[in-house]
C-alpha cells in the first residue's frame, strides 16, 4: 500500500500531466490516510480550481486554512478560489489575512538578533 507521501507525489505528477480528475482521486486517497495532511488538501483545492469546480476548491481551501491558519499561501490560495467563484468580498477578506500574516512574518524576521 502506498504511503500518503507517495500518493501525494503521484498526484502532483498527474496534475502536471493535466490528468486532473485522477489527481483529485489521488489527493483524496492521501487525505484518507491522513485527514490532516495539509499539502494534500492544498493540492486537492488547486486541482478542483483547475477543473473550474469552484465550490469544491473553496471547501478544500477552507479545510486547508483550518489545518494551517498561519500559512500565508493557504489564505492566498483560498482568496484566488473565492475570486474565481465571483465571491469578491470573501476573496478580499482572505487576501487581507494573507497580507497580515506576511507582515507578521516580516516583523518577526526583523526582530531576530543578527
Secondary structure as UniProt FT lines:
FT   HELIX           4..16
FT   TURN            17..18
FT   HELIX           20..33
FT   TURN            35..36
FT   HELIX           38..50
FT   TURN            51..52
FT   HELIX           54..67
FT   TURN            69..70
FT   HELIX           72..84
FT   TURN            85..86
FT   HELIX           88..111
//
